Amino acid sequence: MEISLKEFMASQPNNPNVTESDKYYLLLANRLCKIWDNARILLNVGDDTRKRVVLAVTGYYQDIIADAGVWRSFSTMCQQLYGRPVPIYDRPEDYIDSELNEIDVRFIMWYVLECYCAENGTISPYDEDLLGLSHKFFNVLDAVYDDAPTPVEYNMIMDVELDDSEQTKQIYDLSYWLFWNCYFLRPAAMPTLQRAAVEAHKIIHEHPERSDAEPLLLELNERIMSENPTGPLSLSLGEWIEMIVNNKMPQFAEEEFKGEPHKFYAALTHATGGIPIAFCDSYEALEDFVSNALGWGTNKEGHLPQMKKFSNFVLYADPKKGLLIAHDVAQFIKHPDNPAYDAEKAKTAGHSMLTRQGVCPIDLVKYVFENGYAPDVRMPFESDDTGKSSILNDHWDFFARLYLQSFYQPD
C-alpha cells in the first residue's frame, strides 16, 4: 500500500498548502506502510484502515516533534483520570512525558484499528501482532527522532491565543481541523461524522444549487462541532482547545447534592429499603412495581405502554435527576436483588452497555461498574478466565468514553 500526497494532506492542519516537512513525513509514512506490507501481519485489515493507522502514527510523531499539544493534552488528562499517561497500558519505567514512547505508538495503532472495526471490542490492545508491528514502527521513528524536521504546519496550534479578539479566524481554523481532520480526535468521532455526512447529503440533495447549500452546510458543520464531543475521552471541542492552547485540564468532580431528593428517588429507595436500584424481568412485573411499590396507582392502558415489547428492566434513581428505566440490560447486572441476572449472557453480550451507543444510560453504567455489579462482563477479545478481573472492568470508564461519545455525557 502507498499513501498519496492528497491522502496525507487531508489530515494536515495546513491542507492544501504543501511544505517541505510535509514531503518528509509523507515519505516516512510510506516507509511505515512498506514495513507493514513486509511484516505480513494484520493483513486482514483493509488498506484504507491500514493507511489511517499509519497516518495517525505519523500525525502523532509530527505532534511530538513540534510539541503541538494534542497528544500531551490527552496524556496529561489520562494521568489525571486514570493515574497513567496512556489508557489500558501500565506506565513503563523508561516512559518520558511528551516525548516519543513505544506504548504511545502501540495505543494509537490499537485505537485507530478499533475505531474503524465493524464491531467494537474485537481487537485486543495486547494482540501479539499489534505489539510486534508497533515495535517495528517505533524503531523506525526512534532512529530518525533527532534529525526529523519540525513540522511547521503545526505552528497554527502554538500561535493561537484564545483571549485575542483578533484571532477569531485562527481559533475557528484550529477548531475545524481538530474536530474534522485531526489525526487523533477524528477516529473516535466516526459515528458522529457519519451522521453528519448523512445530513450533509440530504442538504445537497434538497439544494442542488451549490450556492444555496453552502450556508446550510456551514451551519451544519458548526452545529455538529458545538454539540458533540470528540476524541477517545469524549471531551468537548472547547475542552480540547483549552487543554491544547492553555494547558487547562477540565474538572469532572461533581458537587455532593444537598437539596431535597427527587420524589422518584424517594419513592424508589422507600420501596427497596434504601437502595437506588430495582429490577423487573417482565413488562407485567414493571407495571406492577410502578403501580404499587412506587405508588403510581392503576392505569388501564398501562403507565409505560411503550415498554411492552421489552423485558429485563432496571429502574435506577438519582436524588437530583430522578428516575430512569432501562430495558434489556438487567441480565448483565449481578446484583443480589436481580432475578434476571444471567452470567453467561453477561460474559458474551454485557459489553454492549459500554460499546453500543444507546443500550444503557450512562448514569446506570457508572453505578453498575463503580459498585462492582458487572464482574462477569468481558470485552469480545477477552478470555473468560474465572477469578481474574477483566480488562473491561479495570478500564471501564475509558471504554465508555471511547465508545459512547455523546452518550457518555449525562443528561
N, C-alpha and C positions, 0 to 999 in steps of 0.2 A: 504494500500500500504506500501511497505517497500523498502528502498534504500539499495542495496547491496554494499559491500566494493568496488567492481570493478566500480560500477556506481559513487560512491563517489570519488574515487581516480582519475577518468577521468578528474575532474576539479581542481585537486590539482597541485601546481607547482612542487612538488617533486615526482609525479607519475613515477614509480610504487612503490617507497620506502615508506613503511607504518611506521609512527611514532606513539608514544603513544597519542599525541594530535590528530592525525587523528582519532584514535579509539574513543576518547572523542567526537569529533564533528560529527562523524557518528552516535553515539548514540543520540546526540542532534538533528540531522536532522531527525532521525526516530521517535523521540518524537514529533516533529512538524508534521510529517506525521500522527501519531495517532490522534493528536488534530484535524487535518483537517478531517480525517475519522469520528471522533466522532461528529464534528460540523454539519455534514450533509448539508453543503452548498457548492456551486460551484462544485457540483459533476458531472455536465455535462462536465466538463473539464477532458480530458483523463488522466489516471495515468501517462503517460510519461511526459506530460506537468506539471502536479502537482508536480512530482518529480523534474523537472527542476526549478520550483518556489522555492521549499524547499531548493534545493542545492544552489540556488542563494542567498537566505536569509542567509543560513549558511555560504556561502562564504563571504558575506558582514560582518557578525559577526566576522569571523576569521580576516578579513581585519582590522576591527575596533580594535579588541583586540590587534593585532600585530602592529597597526599603519603602515600598509604596504604602504598606499598611493593611492590606486586605487580609493576608494570612496572619500577620501579627495580631490584628484585632480579634480574629477568630480564636487563635491560640490563647490569647490573654483571657478571653471570655470563657473558654473551656477550663482554664485554670481556676477561674472564679467559680464556675458552676460545678465542676467535677474533680477539682484538685489534680488535674493532669493537663498537659498542653495539647494533647490530641485525644479525641474520644476513643474509647474501647481499649487502646493500647496503653500498656504501662510506660512510664517515662524511663528511657534508658539512661544509664549513668553519664553517657557522653552527649546527651541532648543539650543543644545550645539554642536558647530562645532567639527567634528572629534570624536564624541562620539556616543553611541547608541541613536537613536532617532526613535520615532514611525513613523513619516512620511517618514523616510528613508526606513523602512521596508515596509510601505504601497506602496511607489513609486516602489520599486524593485519588489514587487509582481505584481503590475499592469503592469509594464514594461515587465516582462517576459511573463505574460499571453498574453499581446498584441502582442508581437513578435512571439509567436507561434500560434496565431489565424489564421484561414484560410483566414479571411478578416480583413484588418486593420481598426481601428476606431470603433470596435463593443463593446469593453469593457470600461465602464466608470471608470475613476480614482476615482469617487465618489460613485461607486456601494456600496450599504449598506452591502452586504455580504462580499465584499472585505474589507471594513472598519472594520467590526466585526472580521473577521479572522486575519487581520493584528494586531488588538489589542490583540488578544489571543497569537499570535506569539511573539509580543513584550513583553508581560508579562512574558512569559517563559524565553526569553533571558535576560530580565532585572533582573530576580530573581537570575540568576547564573553569572551575569556580573562580580562581584568582585572576584569570585572564578574560572572562566574559565581559563584554562591553555593557555599560549601564544603559538600560532601555529608556531612552529619553522620553518616549511616549508616555511613560507612567508619571512624568512630572506634573501632569494635569491634576493628579491627586494632591501632590505636595504643595502646589501653588494656590490651592483653594483656601479662602478664609470665609467661614460661614457667616460672620457678622459684618462682612463688607457688602454694603448695598449695591456696589457697582459690579459685583461678581455674580449677578443673577444667572447669566448665561453659563459661566463656568460651573456653577453649582448644578444647574439643570443638566448640562452635558455629563458631568460626573454621575449624577443620579441615573440618567438614562443608561449610561454604559454599565454601571453596577447592576441595575435591575435586568436589563435585556441581554447583555453580552459578556459580562464579567466571567472569566474562566471558572471562578469558584462559586458564585452565587446562582448562576443560571441552572446548573443541573438539578438542584433540589426544587427549583420553582417550575419544573417542566409541566406539572399538571395545571398550574396557573397559566403558563404561557400557551398551553394547548387550548385552554378555554378562551383565552384572549384571541387566538388565531381563528377560532370558530366565529366569535363575534365580529372580528375584522372581515372575515369572508362574507358574512351576512351584510355588513355595511357596504362593501364593494359591490355585491350582487344587487343591492337595492338602489345604489347610486352609481350607475355605470360611468357617469362623468367624473373623472378623477378630481376635478376641482371641487365638486360637491362632496366627495367622500373624504378628502384630506382633513378638513377641520373636525369631522366626526371621528376619524381615525386618531387624530392628535388627542382629542378629548378622551377617547377610549384608553389610549396609552397612559395618559396622566391619571385617569381613574384607577386603572389596574395597578399602577405604581404606588398610588397613595393608599389603596385599600388592602393590599396583600403583602404578607411577609415574604421574605426570600432567604436563600442560603440554608445551610444544614442546621442552623439553630433557630429557625423560624423567627427571625427578627425583622422589624420593620425597616424600610429603606432609611428612614430618619435615624434609627438606632445605629445602623451600619455606618452612615456618614459621620455621625458624632464619634463613633469609635475610631474610624479611619483618620479623620481630619483632626479631631481634638483629643483623641485618646481617652474619651469619656465612655466608661462602661455603663450599660443600662443596669438598673437595680430591679430585682424581682420580688423582694421580700414584701409580703402583704401584711398590712397592719391588722392586729387582732380586732375582730369585730366585737364591739361592746354595746351595740344597740339592742333594741327589743328583737328577739328572734322572730323570724318569719313564721306566720301562722301554720304553714305546711310543715315546716321544720318541727315546730312544737307538737303538731298533731302526730307526725311520724315517730318522733322519739318517745312520745307518750305511749303510742301503740306498741312499740318494740321494747320498751323498758329502758330506753336511754340511748340506743344506737341509731345512727342516721341512715340505716340501710335496711331494706326488706326485699324479699324475693317471692315471686309468684310464678309457678311453672306453666300456667294456662291463662287464657283470657278470662275465663269464668272466675278463677281464683283472684285475678287482678280486680275485677269488678266487685267481688265480694269484699276484698280488702279496702278499696277506696270507699265503698259504701258504708261499711260497718266500722272497720278499725280506724279509718281516717274521718269518719263522721260525715261523709258527703250525702248520705241518705240514698233512697231508692230513686231510680230513673228508668222508666220503661224502655227507652231507647238505648240505655247504657250510657255511662259517663264518658267512656273512651271508645266509641264505636270504630274509630279509625285504627284501633289496635287489634281488631278481631282476627285478622289473618296472621297474627304473630303469637309467639309464646316465649317462655323463659325470660320473664320481665324482671327488671331491677328497679326499685324505687330508691332514690338517693336524695337526701335533703341537706341543704346548706343553710345555716342560720341567717345569712344575709340574702341569698338568692332565692331560697325556696326549694321547690320540689322538681326533680327531673325524673322521667320514666324512660328507661332504655329497654329495647326488646331484643331477643335472640342473643343475649350475652351472658345470662345467668349461668349457663352450662360451663363457662370458663372460670368462674369465681369460686374459690374454695373458702367458703365461709360456713361456720357451724350452723347457721340458720338457713342455709340454702339447700332445699331438697332437689334442685335441678342440676347440681354440680356433676360433671362427667369428666373424670381425669383424662381419659383418652381423647376426648374432644378438645380439652384444654391444651393437650400436647400438640395436636395436629392442626388446630384452627384458632386457638386462643390468641395467637399473634396478630390476628386481624384487628383486634382492639387498638393496636398501635400502628399497623401497617396499611390499613384501609381507611380512607377518609369517610367520616360519617357513620361508622359502625358503632362507636361508643363515645359518648360525650366526654370531653377531656376532664371535667371535674370528677367524674366517676373513675376514669382511668387513673388519675392521680391518687384517689382514695384507695383504690384496689392495690396498686403497686406500692404505695407508701406504707401500707399496712400488711404487706406480705400475703395478700389473698390470691395471688396467681403463681404459686410455687411450681406448678407443672407446665406452665406456658413456655413454649420454646419457639425460636425462630426456625423456619424450614431448613436452614443449613445446619442446625444443631443436632447433636445426638441426644437421646433421651436418657442418658446415664442417670440413674436414681442416686439421690444423695448429694448431687453436685448442683451448685447454684448455676442457673442458666445465664448465658451472655445477655439475653433479653432482660432478665430480672436485674442483673448487675448494672445495666446501662439503659434502663427503660426510658428515662427522661430524654436522653439523646435520641433514641429511636423514635420516640413520639414526636419530638421536634422535627426530625428529618422527614418523616413520612406524612405527618398530619398537617404540617404547614399552617394554613389559616384555621384549621380545625383544632390546632393546639391552643389557640388563643381562647380563653374562656369568655363566655358572654358577659 
